[in-house]
Amino acid sequence: MTDKVRIALDAMGGDHGPEVVAPGAAIALSRKPDLNFLFVGDEARIRPLLDADPALRAVSEIQHTDVSVAMDDKPSVALRKGRYKSSMWLALEAVKARRVDAAISAGNTGALMAMSRLCVRMTPGVERPAIAAIWPTIRGESIVLDVGATIGADANQLVSFAVMGAAMARILFDIDRPTVGLLNIGVEEVKGVEQVKEAASLLREGDFPRLDFRGFVEGNDIGKGTVDVVVTEGFSGNIALKTAEGTAKQIGEYLRSAISRTLMSKIGYVLAKHAFDTLREKMDPRKVNGGVFLGLDGVVIKSHGGTDAEGFASAVELGYDMARYDLMEKIHQGFASVAPEPAAPALAGVAS
Amino acid sequence: MTDKVRIALDAMGGDHGPEVVAPGAAIALSRKPDLNFLFVGDEARIRPLLDADPALRAVSEIQHTDVSVAMDDKPSVALRKGRYKSSMWLALEAVKARRVDAAISAGNTGALMAMSRLCVRMTPGVERPAIAAIWPTIRGESIVLDVGATIGADANQLVSFAVMGAAMARILFDIDRPTVGLLNIGVEEVKGVEQVKEAASLLREGDFPRLDFRGFVEGNDIGKGTVDVVVTEGFSGNIALKTAEGTAKQIGEYLRSAISRTLMSKIGYVLAKHAFDTLREKMDPRKVNGGVFLGLDGVVIKSHGGTDAEGFASAVELGYDMARYDLMEKIHQGFASVAPEPAAPALAGVAS
C-alpha cells in the first residue's frame, strides 16, 4: 500500500448513485484525510459533484463507463450485461489489479458477490466466501458471518469463517485474540447440525493462536455481545440479521405509538428527548453500514443500497480500516497458524 | 371431548414446579371455567396448593409420582430415568390414552419432545414434528414454526408444517384461510435452499383450500406480521426466535440506560410511564408463552421453564384453545385437502 489508502467507488451503485456516493466519500475524507478515490461510473453525473467539492476533487479520479448494474438485476443478468464494463465490475477490477486497496459498492448484493468471485477471485486456501456484518450489541459491537453468501457451509468452511471473522475483529476492535462462538440451537442432541459440531471440534482441537474459541452461542447471545465473532452459515445468518432488524423496527413502532397516545406521554417524550436521541443513535443502522466480503483476494465492501451519505461514509471508512490495517495479511496469519496435524480421528467419519 | 376441557399438567416441570403450575392453572380456570386438571407429580407438594384454593381443587385430580425430569437432563437421560414413571411421561400418557385433551409441561424441551414422540407418537401422515411459537408482530400475532424440533426439514416436511401451522392459526386468529409464507433469504439465485424452493412449488401447485400461500418472506417480515404463519426448518427458526428475543432485550437495555442518564429524562419517563407500561405489556413474553408441539397424535404444549404463574396460565389457555377448537381435526382437514395429483413433473428431480 502507498501512504494513501486508495478506494474504488462503484459510483452508480445503490438507490441514489453518485448523489450519495460522492457526498459519502467527502464525509469519509473529512475523517480520514489519507483517502484517495477512484470514482467509477457516468462521468457526466460524477464530475459536477466533484467540482462542487474541491477537497474531494483533489484526491479523486474518475473512470468513465456508461454501463451499470440495476438494483434488481439477478446476478446472471448483471454478469451478462455488466461483466468487463459496468461500474461495479471495473471497481472490482481495480482491486484485482492492485490499483486500489479496496472497492465499495452499494449495488445489489448477489451481483456484487458473483462479480467479486469472478473478477477478484478467492484468496488461496479459502473455498467459499462469507459476508460479515457488524452487529451492535449491549457490550459494543460484534461481527456476525456469514449473513448470506454461503448457504449450508460445511465444517471446514465454518472454520475458515471463524479465522476470517477473527482477522476482521482484530482490526475493528483492536484486540489480539478475539473471542469466537459458533451459532447453534439450544436443543440438546438434535440431529442435523453435524457440521456445526464438527466445526467446534476443529476449532477446539486445532491451533488457532489468533482467536479464542468459546464454543456454541445461541441467537440471543448475539445482541448480548457474548463473543466478538459469531460464526454461522449464510441462511441462518441472513435470517438472524433480518429478524433482528425487523424486531428493532417493530419495537420502535410500538414505542412511537405508545408515546403518541396521550398528552402526558407526549410531554414526557419531549423531556426525555435526549434519552430518545441516544436510543435512536444506538439503533442507527447507518452507523454500522457495510458488509465485508471475506474470502476474496482483496477488500470488497457492500454498502446498504438505500443508505444516505452518512451511511455510505461508514462503508467507506470500513473499507479504509480493512485496507489500512491489512485485512488480507491478518487473514493469512490466521490460516498460517492452523495446526498441521489432522482433525481428531473420531471426526473422520462424521458426515457434514 | 366431554363438555369440559381436561388438561394434564406436568406439575414438576419448569424452574419452580407446583408453586407456579398450580397458581397458573388457577388463573387459567378463572378465565376458562370449563377447565379440568390432572396434576401429575409429587402429591405432598401439590395437595397443599390445591387445598388452599377450593375452586381449583374442585376441578382437579392428582396423579402421584416421585420421579421428575430435571431441567438440564439430556433427552436420553430423561428417557432412561423418566420413561413410564416421570410426571412428564405420565402427563403425556394421559393424552395418549385420551383421558385428557391436552398436556402442558414447563419441563425441558428436548426431553418433552423425545417423550412426546415415543409416548403420544406422530399423527398419521406427518413424518416429523414441529414446535410452533406465537410471535407478537406490529399487526398482532403470527405463528412461526418450526422453532427447534426438526433440523433441516425437507420440502414435504415444510409443506406439512404449513398445513399444521395454518390449522393452529385458524383456531388462534379465527380466520378461514390464514396466509402462509416460507422463510427464505433475499439473495437471488443462491444455492442450498432447494428444499425451500421445492416446498414453495408444492404449496403453490397443490390444492390447499385451508391456507393462502403467499410465497417467500424474509426475517424482517416476521415482526411486520406480513403473513399469519411463517414456515421454516428448526435450526433457522430457533435462531430467528432467540435472535428476536435477544434484540428485544438489548433495546430494552438501551432504553433503560438512556432514560436513567439525566434528571430530565427521568421526569420524562414518569410522565410517559403509561406509554412505557403499554410498551412493556406489548413486549411481555409471558403473554405469548407456550410452544405447540405439532405433528403428534394429541395436543402437547411446552411452557417456558422460567415463567411465572401468569405465563403458565397463558400456556394452559393455549392448550385449552387447541383442544376446545379441535386442532387435531383441523390438521386432518388440512391434509385431507391435499390434491391427489403429484407435484409438477419439473420438480421430480430436484434434490432436497
Interface residues (C-beta under 8 A of the other chain):
Chain A: K74 P75 S76 T109 G110 M113 P136 T137 I138 G148 A149 I151 G152 L183 I185 G186 V187 E188 E189 V190 K191 G192 V193 E218 G219 N220 D221 I222 G223 K224 T232 G234 F235 S236 N238 I239 A240 L241 K242 T243 A244 E245 G246 T247 A248 K249 Q250 I251 E253 Y254 L255 A258 I259 R261 T262 M264 S265 K266 I267 G268 Y269 V270 L271 A272 K273 H274 A275 F276 T278 L279 K282 M283
Chain B: K74 P75 S76 T109 G110 M113 P136 T137 I138 G148 A149 T150 I151 G152 L183 I185 G186 V187 E188 E189 V190 K191 G192 V193 E218 G219 N220 D221 I222 G223 K224 T232 G234 F235 S236 N238 I239 A240 L241 K242 T243 A244 E245 G246 T247 A248 K249 Q250 I251 E253 Y254 L255 A258 I259 R261 T262 M264 S265 K266 I267 G268 Y269 V270 L271 A272 K273 H274 A275 F276 T278 L279 K282 M283
